[in-house]
Amino acid sequence: MHEYGLCESILEAVERRASGRRVARVRVRVGALHRVVPPAMDQAFALAAEGTVADGAAVDLVTVPVRVSCLACGHAGDSDDPLSLCPACGAAELELAGGDELVLESIQLATSA
């Protein structure tokens, strides 16, 4: 489950930004090339966050598509599946751009009860 490794990196950034304050929610932008499975990411984050300022925090995952350009026919577009074939001609010769992001967009601090 490579999601756990991604979550460890995200948590390092969360802990730096939170400066010891409790975190209720994080928003993460992840590129399609990471091939993240949202339920696996939720589970990995919950495990990695145990005992940290983000223990119990929710994760909002935003998947960024990869830009594909077909080298056979020139068709270009966005795809959530970088291993797909060209939708226009069926060719497998695709050039990929982007989709490799892993960005902590925001954190929402927990309110004091």
Backbone as JSON, one array per atom type, in Angstrom:
{
  "sequence": "MHEYGLCESILEAVERRASGRRVARVRVRVGALHRVVPPAMDQAFALAAEGTVADGAAVDLVTVPVRVSCLACGHAGDSDDPLSLCPACGAAELELAGGDELVLESIQLATSA",
  "N": [[0.86, -1.17, 0.0], [1.2, 1.77, -1.19], [0.14, 4.16, -0.54], [0.47, 4.66, 2.16], [3.13, 5.53, 2.45], [2.95, 7.94, 1.03], [1.22, 9.29, 2.74], [2.8, 9.57, 5.02], [4.63, 11.49, 4.15], [2.88, 13.62, 3.69], [1.94, 14.03, 6.3], [4.23, 14.98, 7.58], [4.42, 17.56, 6.52], [1.95, 18.55, 7.42], [2.31, 18.55, 10.21], [4.36, 20.45, 10.47], [3.04, 22.78, 9.57], [0.9, 22.95, 11.36], [1.99, 23.49, 13.83], [1.91, 22.22, 16.4], [-0.79, 22.46, 17.05], [-4.08, 20.95, 17.12], [-5.43, 19.14, 14.36], [-8.22, 19.07, 12.25], [-9.01, 18.5, 9.65], [-7.6, 17.73, 6.45], [-6.63, 18.83, 3.23], [-5.72, 17.44, 0.24], [-3.97, 17.49, -2.79], [-3.54, 15.27, -5.34], [-1.78, 13.76, -7.98], [-2.89, 11.86, -10.85], [-1.01, 10.01, -11.72], [0.05, 8.88, -9.46], [-1.73, 6.96, -8.81], [-3.58, 6.63, -6.68], [-5.78, 5.05, -4.44], [-8.74, 6.07, -3.18], [-10.17, 4.99, -0.75], [-8.09, 3.46, 0.34], [-6.22, 5.44, 0.79], [-7.51, 6.94, 2.78], [-7.55, 5.05, 4.87], [-4.78, 4.6, 5.21], [-3.93, 7.16, 5.94], [-5.27, 7.48, 8.39], [-3.97, 5.51, 9.92], [-1.26, 6.36, 9.8], [-1.49, 8.83, 11.02], [-2.02, 8.38, 13.67], [-1.54, 9.28, 17.01], [-0.47, 11.74, 16.38], [-0.72, 15.32, 15.67], [-2.7, 15.24, 13.84], [-4.33, 13.13, 14.38], [-7.24, 11.37, 13.92], [-8.17, 13.16, 12.05], [-9.94, 14.18, 9.08], [-9.59, 13.41, 5.58], [-9.55, 15.2, 2.64], [-9.47, 14.41, -0.61], [-8.2, 15.42, -3.65], [-8.08, 14.57, -6.9], [-5.8, 15.01, -9.49], [-5.94, 15.11, -12.92], [-3.95, 13.5, -15.5], [-2.32, 14.94, -18.29], [-2.72, 13.82, -21.5], [-1.25, 13.15, -24.63], [-1.66, 11.96, -27.83], [0.69, 10.31, -29.76], [0.29, 9.19, -32.17], [-2.09, 10.15, -33.47], [-2.4, 12.75, -32.62], [-4.37, 13.61, -30.88], [-5.38, 15.22, -27.88], [-5.9, 15.4, -24.35], [-7.33, 15.25, -20.99], [-6.83, 12.72, -18.52], [-7.83, 10.32, -16.1], [-6.71, 7.93, -15.96], [-3.67, 7.04, -16.61], [-2.67, 4.86, -17.95], [-4.2, 4.24, -20.06], [-5.58, 3.83, -23.41], [-5.46, 5.82, -26.43], [-8.37, 7.72, -26.75], [-9.35, 8.52, -29.17], [-8.09, 7.16, -31.36], [-7.19, 4.72, -30.44], [-4.54, 4.08, -30.08], [-1.51, 3.23, -28.28], [0.63, 4.8, -27.87], [1.34, 7.27, -26.04], [2.01, 10.53, -24.86], [2.76, 11.82, -21.73], [1.86, 14.41, -19.45], [2.24, 16.23, -16.47], [0.19, 15.37, -13.6], [1.63, 14.22, -11.57], [1.59, 15.37, -9.13], [1.77, 16.04, -5.6], [0.4, 17.58, -3.18], [-0.08, 19.37, -0.25], [-2.81, 21.08, 0.22], [-4.38, 22.49, 2.1], [-5.01, 22.9, 5.64], [-7.33, 22.3, 8.21], [-7.78, 23.54, 11.3], [-8.58, 22.06, 14.46], [-11.37, 23.01, 16.42], [-11.56, 24.41, 19.68], [-13.21, 22.76, 22.27]],
  "CA": [[0.0, 0.0, 0.0], [2.08, 2.93, -1.3], [-0.55, 5.31, 0.05], [1.02, 4.92, 3.5], [4.32, 6.36, 2.25], [2.49, 9.28, 0.67], [0.65, 9.89, 3.95], [3.89, 9.97, 5.9], [5.13, 12.77, 3.62], [1.85, 14.63, 3.94], [1.91, 14.32, 7.73], [5.38, 15.83, 7.93], [4.02, 18.93, 6.18], [0.85, 18.93, 8.32], [2.85, 18.84, 11.54], [5.08, 21.73, 10.39], [2.06, 23.87, 9.45], [0.0, 23.02, 12.52], [2.76, 24.0, 14.98], [1.44, 21.65, 17.66], [-2.25, 22.56, 17.21], [-4.84, 19.81, 16.6], [-5.92, 19.29, 12.99], [-9.49, 18.38, 12.04], [-9.19, 18.1, 8.25], [-6.55, 18.12, 5.51], [-7.0, 18.75, 1.8], [-4.52, 17.03, -0.49], [-4.1, 17.36, -4.25], [-2.65, 14.19, -5.77], [-1.86, 13.49, -9.41], [-3.37, 10.54, -11.26], [0.11, 9.09, -11.88], [0.28, 8.19, -8.18], [-2.7, 5.86, -8.8], [-4.07, 6.51, -5.3], [-7.13, 4.52, -4.24], [-9.22, 6.89, -2.07], [-10.37, 4.3, 0.53], [-6.78, 3.07, 0.87], [-5.6, 6.66, 1.3], [-8.17, 7.24, 4.05], [-7.07, 4.09, 5.87], [-3.35, 4.85, 5.44], [-3.8, 8.41, 6.68], [-5.7, 7.22, 9.76], [-2.9, 4.76, 10.58], [-0.06, 7.2, 9.91], [-1.77, 10.0, 11.86], [-2.21, 8.0, 15.08], [-0.61, 9.87, 17.95], [0.04, 13.02, 15.88], [-1.7, 16.4, 15.74], [-3.77, 14.95, 12.87], [-5.03, 11.92, 14.79], [-8.69, 11.51, 13.77], [-8.51, 14.16, 11.02], [-10.48, 13.7, 7.81], [-8.78, 13.73, 4.41], [-10.24, 15.52, 1.4], [-8.54, 14.08, -1.67], [-8.51, 15.97, -4.96], [-7.24, 13.91, -7.89], [-5.47, 15.84, -10.64], [-5.73, 14.23, -14.07], [-2.72, 13.63, -16.28], [-2.57, 15.41, -19.66], [-2.2, 12.84, -22.46], [-1.21, 13.53, -26.04], [-1.41, 10.79, -28.65], [1.74, 10.52, -30.74], [-0.16, 8.64, -33.45], [-3.1, 10.97, -34.16], [-2.36, 14.13, -32.14], [-5.44, 13.91, -29.92], [-4.9, 15.58, -26.54], [-6.95, 15.56, -23.35], [-7.03, 14.85, -19.63], [-7.22, 11.35, -18.2], [-7.6, 9.84, -14.74], [-6.03, 6.65, -16.11], [-2.54, 7.26, -17.5], [-2.33, 3.64, -18.66], [-5.25, 3.99, -21.04], [-5.29, 4.02, -24.83], [-6.01, 7.04, -26.99], [-9.8, 7.56, -26.99], [-9.67, 8.86, -30.56], [-7.63, 6.18, -32.36], [-6.87, 3.45, -29.8], [-3.09, 3.87, -30.0], [-0.94, 3.19, -26.95], [1.78, 5.71, -27.85], [0.87, 8.5, -25.44], [2.94, 11.36, -24.1], [2.08, 12.25, -20.51], [2.33, 15.64, -18.82], [1.58, 16.49, -15.2], [-0.41, 14.22, -12.94], [2.52, 13.65, -10.57], [1.53, 16.26, -7.97], [1.4, 15.64, -4.24], [0.41, 18.9, -2.56], [-0.96, 19.65, 0.88], [-3.45, 22.36, -0.12], [-4.82, 23.23, 3.28], [-5.37, 22.17, 6.85], [-8.34, 22.95, 9.05], [-7.47, 23.26, 12.7], [-9.71, 21.67, 15.31], [-11.83, 24.07, 17.31], [-11.56, 24.02, 21.09], [-14.57, 22.47, 22.75]],
  "C": [[0.91, 1.24, 0.0], [1.43, 4.2, -0.74], [0.02, 5.67, 1.43], [2.26, 5.81, 3.4], [3.97, 7.78, 1.87], [1.96, 10.01, 1.91], [1.72, 10.33, 4.93], [4.47, 11.31, 5.45], [4.15, 13.89, 3.89], [1.84, 15.02, 5.41], [3.09, 15.16, 8.2], [5.03, 17.3, 7.67], [2.9, 19.43, 7.1], [1.4, 19.33, 9.68], [3.63, 20.16, 11.55], [4.1, 22.9, 10.37], [1.23, 24.05, 10.7], [0.7, 23.57, 13.76], [2.2, 23.51, 16.32], [-0.06, 21.73, 17.9], [-2.93, 21.36, 16.56], [-5.42, 20.13, 15.23], [-7.18, 18.46, 12.83], [-9.62, 17.82, 10.62], [-7.98, 18.56, 7.45], [-7.08, 17.96, 4.09], [-5.72, 18.53, 1.02], [-4.85, 16.9, -1.97], [-3.06, 16.33, -4.69], [-2.88, 13.88, -7.25], [-2.25, 12.04, -9.7], [-2.24, 9.53, -11.44], [0.45, 8.35, -10.59], [-0.66, 7.0, -8.0], [-3.2, 5.56, -7.38], [-5.51, 6.0, -5.31], [-7.68, 5.24, -3.02], [-9.48, 6.14, -0.76], [-9.04, 3.86, 1.16], [-6.05, 4.27, 1.44], [-6.2, 7.04, 2.65], [-7.64, 6.34, 5.17], [-5.6, 4.35, 6.21], [-3.15, 6.13, 6.25], [-4.18, 8.2, 8.15], [-4.61, 6.49, 10.54], [-1.66, 5.63, 10.82], [-0.25, 8.34, 10.89], [-1.93, 9.66, 13.34], [-1.12, 8.6, 15.95], [0.0, 11.2, 17.5], [-1.03, 14.09, 16.05], [-2.87, 16.17, 14.8], [-4.52, 13.66, 13.2], [-6.54, 12.17, 14.72], [-9.11, 12.51, 12.7], [-9.05, 13.48, 9.76], [-9.56, 14.15, 6.67], [-9.71, 14.01, 3.23], [-9.21, 15.35, 0.29], [-9.04, 14.64, -2.99], [-7.55, 15.33, -5.95], [-7.07, 14.8, -9.11], [-5.21, 14.92, -11.82], [-4.37, 14.47, -14.73], [-3.13, 14.09, -17.69], [-1.93, 14.41, -20.61], [-2.29, 13.4, -23.86], [-0.84, 12.29, -26.83], [-0.36, 11.12, -29.71], [1.35, 10.01, -32.12], [-1.1, 9.58, -34.19], [-3.12, 12.43, -33.71], [-3.45, 14.52, -31.17], [-4.82, 14.22, -28.56], [-6.09, 15.76, -25.61], [-6.47, 15.12, -21.99], [-7.53, 13.44, -19.39], [-6.94, 11.06, -16.73], [-6.85, 8.51, -14.76], [-4.89, 6.81, -17.11], [-2.12, 6.01, -18.28], [-3.34, 3.29, -19.74], [-4.72, 4.16, -22.47], [-5.91, 5.33, -25.29], [-7.5, 6.83, -27.26], [-10.2, 7.84, -28.43], [-9.29, 7.75, -31.54], [-7.25, 4.82, -31.77], [-5.38, 3.16, -29.67], [-2.62, 3.9, -28.54], [0.23, 4.15, -26.8], [1.32, 7.08, -27.36], [2.01, 9.23, -24.74], [2.16, 11.91, -22.92], [2.7, 13.54, -19.98], [1.54, 15.87, -17.54], [1.07, 15.2, -14.57], [0.47, 13.58, -11.87], [2.56, 14.49, -9.29], [1.25, 15.51, -6.68], [1.53, 16.91, -3.41], [-0.57, 18.93, -1.39], [-1.55, 21.03, 0.63], [-3.82, 23.16, 1.11], [-5.01, 22.29, 4.46], [-6.43, 23.0, 7.57], [-8.04, 22.55, 10.48], [-8.74, 22.91, 13.46], [-10.09, 22.84, 16.2], [-11.82, 23.55, 18.74], [-12.99, 23.83, 21.55], [-14.75, 22.95, 24.17]]
}
